[in-house]
Amino acid sequence: MVDITTDDGVQIDLVSRERMQNLRSMEKIRLILDGVREGNIVILEEGLSPEEESKLIEVTMNEISPDEFTGIEIESYPQQDSNPGFFSRLFGRDPPNKLTVIGPANRIETLHKDENLIRALVTQ
């Protein structure tokens, strides 16, 4: 078997909905940021809530340093909920995004995004 290291390419971490459901918000953010800081692309099967995504951006802004960490690039498909329930409308709760791609800002660039496709260029 060939011994492959991250020097040979870009590591992609695919994180299941089940794994994320068992984590608190800050644990999710640390899981994502720790992976991205290592240069990995993190793909979430089910995205973060709007509050968690805002907190991720806030924590990221606090951790940016020009020589070490340039930040993140994040793109999500919006969850399609054409008929939200009464309580969702009453309390203004948005469903979480579905598939979310997060990577180092200096290694991933979004080329195109719509409701069915996220196209990104990943550099090494």
C-alpha positions in Angstrom: 0.0 0.0 0.0 1.2 3.5 -0.8 2.0 5.8 2.1 0.2 9.1 1.4 0.8 12.3 3.3 -0.9 15.7 3.1 2.2 16.9 1.2 0.8 14.8 -1.7 -2.5 16.6 -1.9 -5.3 18.3 -0.1 -7.1 16.5 2.7 -10.9 16.6 2.7 -12.7 15.9 6.0 -16.3 14.8 5.3 -18.3 15.2 8.6 -21.6 13.4 9.0 -24.8 14.9 10.4 -24.7 12.4 13.2 -21.2 13.4 14.4 -22.2 17.1 14.4 -25.5 16.5 16.3 -23.6 15.1 19.3 -21.4 18.3 19.6 -22.2 21.6 21.3 -21.9 24.7 19.2 -18.3 25.6 20.3 -17.2 22.0 19.8 -18.5 22.2 16.2 -16.6 25.4 15.7 -13.4 24.0 17.1 -13.7 20.9 15.0 -14.1 23.0 11.9 -11.4 25.6 12.7 -8.8 23.0 13.8 -9.2 21.1 10.5 -9.1 24.3 8.4 -6.0 25.6 10.3 -4.3 22.4 9.3 -5.0 23.2 5.7 -7.9 20.8 5.3 -11.2 21.3 3.5 -14.1 20.5 5.8 -17.4 19.4 4.3 -20.4 19.2 6.6 -23.3 16.9 5.5 -25.6 19.3 7.3 -24.6 22.9 7.8 -24.5 25.0 10.9 -27.4 27.0 12.2 -27.3 30.7 11.4 -26.2 31.5 15.0 -23.4 28.9 14.8 -22.2 30.2 11.4 -22.1 33.7 12.9 -20.1 32.5 15.8 -17.7 30.6 13.5 -17.0 33.8 11.6 -16.5 35.7 14.9 -14.1 33.2 16.3 -12.3 33.0 12.9 -11.8 36.8 12.8 -10.3 36.7 16.3 -7.8 34.0 15.2 -6.6 35.5 12.0 -2.9 36.4 11.9 -1.1 37.4 8.6 1.7 34.9 8.9 -0.2 31.9 10.2 -4.0 31.9 9.5 -5.6 33.9 6.8 -9.2 33.0 7.6 -11.8 30.7 6.0 -13.9 30.5 2.9 -17.4 29.1 3.6 -20.2 28.2 1.2 -23.5 26.4 1.9 -26.5 25.2 0.0 -29.6 26.8 1.5 -32.0 24.3 3.0 -35.1 24.1 0.9 -38.1 24.4 3.2 -40.9 25.5 0.9 -43.6 25.1 3.6 -42.2 25.9 7.0 -44.3 24.9 10.0 -46.4 27.2 12.2 -43.8 27.2 15.0 -40.9 27.8 12.7 -42.7 30.9 11.3 -43.8 32.0 14.7 -40.4 31.9 16.3 -38.5 32.9 13.1 -36.3 29.8 13.1 -34.5 29.1 9.9 -33.6 25.5 9.1 -29.9 24.8 9.1 -28.2 24.8 5.7 -27.5 21.6 4.0 -24.0 20.7 2.6 -21.4 23.2 3.7 -17.9 23.5 2.4 -15.3 25.3 4.6 -11.6 25.7 3.8 -8.6 28.0 4.3 -9.2 31.3 2.6 -5.7 31.1 0.9 -6.4 27.6 -0.6 -10.0 27.6 -1.7 -11.9 29.9 -4.0 -15.6 29.7 -4.8 -16.0 29.9 -8.6 -19.8 29.4 -8.8 -22.6 28.8 -6.4 -26.4 28.3 -6.9 -29.1 26.2 -5.2 -27.8 23.0 -6.8 -24.0 23.4 -7.2 -21.0 24.7 -5.3 -17.9 24.8 -7.6 -14.6 25.6 -5.9 -11.0 25.7 -6.9 -8.7 24.2 -4.3 -4.9 25.0 -4.5 -2.1 23.2 -2.7 
